[in-house]
Amino acid sequence: MNSIYAAIDVGSNTLKLKIVQYSENGISVLDDISKGVKIGEDVFAKGNIEHETVKEIVEIMIRFKQVMDSYKVDMYRAFATGAMRTAENNLNVIEIVLMRSGIKIEIIEDTMEKFLTYKSMRDNIDDYRKIRESSILVELNSGSCDVSIYSGNKLVFNEEFTLGTLVLKNIMQDIEDMTINYPKVIAELIESRTCHMWRLIEKRRIRNFLMLGGETTILKNSLFCGLDTISRQDFENVHRRIFSDQLCFRKEIEEYGMDWYEFVACILVYQVFLKLVDTESMIFPAINLRDGMIAEMIEEDYCLARYKVFNNDVISLARNASARYKSCSRHCREVEKNGIKIMKELKKHFSFDERDELLLRLAAILHEIGKFTRAKNYLAASFHKIRNLSIMGTNYHEMMLVAHMCRMLTDMQLSRGSIERLSQSDRNRILKLSSILSIADALDKSKKQKIKIEKIIVTDEKLKIIASKSMDATLEEWNLGNRAKEFVKTFGLVPELIEAGYDE
């Protein structure tokens, strides 16, 4: 076990390459390279990446490829984030880079970017369990700001708002012509866009405040002597100088090589959230997308359980979303448990995608969220809400699959028409997973957890569900019979409920 991995982060302002070696002794960094390139400025000013910038990207990528070859890298991933995601010509740029450097860049969705970044805590923060007990993470990038809350070793909240450093910079430059008090106006704008979160944050009584984002490294090194942890008072002194000593402070900041407007945006955003928590220090955590990418590659190669608690954050966020919409949590957990048991047995006979169990669990947790709307067809309402949910660790395509699965719960025949435009592979996944979900839901139709599955057996013609009953389960048996037809179409097996203790 001695593999070499590389991760490339195509960010808004910097291209970064990290190469590590993984062995039984842990992870050793072999190289870590950063090259500045203003992708973000092009995209936010003109909507696309300019030709000269593309040339810079290609030159850097050629150099990165040479470095990776010199280390004989076993596996690499290259992910493009923020600015590249929104550039009108992003696919063209990716094709040019591949053609000229041989490096394949993937555009990673924001929810997956955050998931991998937070996952890197496992290898980079010694007391990451303490962080997960009670923390707020405020991540500010060029186009947006992301706020997450850890509580009780779970990720319980995550929300993004579209006010990043470049966005706020452009607004500041407009307002500066109107008033010299533009920092105060920007602070009010940030407050107006985030006030709906304040009560949730305050009631958590958070103990740790973490600052992340593209500007944090230069901020930490220039103003806070490179310290990983700073005092609240030191940060608030910096915040006060923006208002009380603007001319002198601006000159000082620009001498450090920072953009004044982006610096002000950074400090103002962090200050808005700092006011909501009672902590005497602030942390610049050593976590990043590249380390998360490397963690993912190592996990795939060696099937490690070391990142299990971070992988479970996807489920934690889904459960919190379900609770916000007043879903019946006991029923949802029962459907989830039944679905996993059925899938586990079917996996011995049928092929499933590695992410299918996660999608099935998400569908079980979220299938009732439309009931909160009191719509006549709550499953249709659930469909529209689920496909618009942003759950860290999943992408838009996966949430669309989950939405379709939930929509098919009661009338699969009618819902089949809604998936006709999807690819054959997606249709097949939805039909298999929704068939399992439908049976799992039928077994708790009364929402009273009457049936406990003891064992599941697959024969040539049947899915035998051996179960014990705590009370009369006629409703569940009737519903299972109604759902059986579609399950038979999908798997060629007839679901049969058999009471434990009877002849199987």
Stockholm file with secondary structure:
# STOCKHOLM 1.0

chainA/1-504         MNSIYAAIDVGSNTLKLKIVQYSENGISVLDDISKGVKIGEDVFAKGNIEHETVKEIVEIMIRFKQVMDSYKVDMYRAFATGAMRTAENNLNVIEIVLMRSGIKIEIIEDTMEKFLTYKSMRDNIDDYRKIRESSILVELNSGSCDVSIYSGNKLVFNEEFTLGTLVLKNIMQDIEDMTINYPKVIAELIESRTCHMWRLIEKRRIRNFLMLGGETTILKNSLFCGLDTISRQDFENVHRRIFSDQLCFRKEIEEYGMDWYEFVACILVYQVFLKLVDTESMIFPAINLRDGMIAEMIEEDYCLARYKVFNNDVISLARNASARYKSCSRHCREVEKNGIKIMKELKKHFSFDERDELLLRLAAILHEIGKFTRAKNYLAASFHKIRNLSIMGTNYHEMMLVAHMCRMLTDMQLSRGSIERLSQSDRNRILKLSSILSIADALDKSKKQKIKIEKIIVTDEKLKIIASKSMDATLEEWNLGNRAKEFVKTFGLVPELIEAGYDE
#=GR chainA/1-504 SS CEEEEEEEEECSSEEEEEEEEEETTEEEEEEEEEEECCHHHHHHHHSSCCHHHHHHHHHHHHHHHHHHHHHTCSEEEEEECHHHHHCTTHHHHHHHHHHHHCCCCEECCHHHHHHHHHHTHHHHCTTHHHHHHEEEEEEECSSCEEEEEEETTEEEEEEEESCCHHHHHHHHHHHHTTCTTHHHHHHHHHHHHHHHHHHHHHHTTCCEEEEEETTHHHHHHHHSTTCSEEEHHHHHHHHHHHHHSHHHHHHHHHHTTCCHHHHHHHHHHHHHHHTTSCCSEEECCCCCHHHHHHHHHHHHHHCCSTTHHHHTHHHHHHHHHHHHTTCCHHHHHHHHHHHHHHHHHHTTTSCCCTTHHHHHHHHHHHTTGGGGGTCSSHHHHHHHHHHTCCCTTCCHHHHHHHHHHHHTSSCHHHHGGGGTTSCHHHHHHHHHHHHHHHHHHHTTTTSSCCEEEEEEEECSSEEEEEEEESSCCHHHHHHHHHHHHHHHHHHSCEEEEEETTSCC
#=GC SS_cons         CEEEEEEEEECSSEEEEEEEEEETTEEEEEEEEEEECCHHHHHHHHSSCCHHHHHHHHHHHHHHHHHHHHHTCSEEEEEECHHHHHCTTHHHHHHHHHHHHCCCCEECCHHHHHHHHHHTHHHHCTTHHHHHHEEEEEEECSSCEEEEEEETTEEEEEEEESCCHHHHHHHHHHHHTTCTTHHHHHHHHHHHHHHHHHHHHHHTTCCEEEEEETTHHHHHHHHSTTCSEEEHHHHHHHHHHHHHSHHHHHHHHHHTTCCHHHHHHHHHHHHHHHTTSCCSEEECCCCCHHHHHHHHHHHHHHCCSTTHHHHTHHHHHHHHHHHHTTCCHHHHHHHHHHHHHHHHHHTTTSCCCTTHHHHHHHHHHHTTGGGGGTCSSHHHHHHHHHHTCCCTTCCHHHHHHHHHHHHTSSCHHHHGGGGTTSCHHHHHHHHHHHHHHHHHHHTTTTSSCCEEEEEEEECSSEEEEEEEESSCCHHHHHHHHHHHHHHHHHHSCEEEEEETTSCC
//
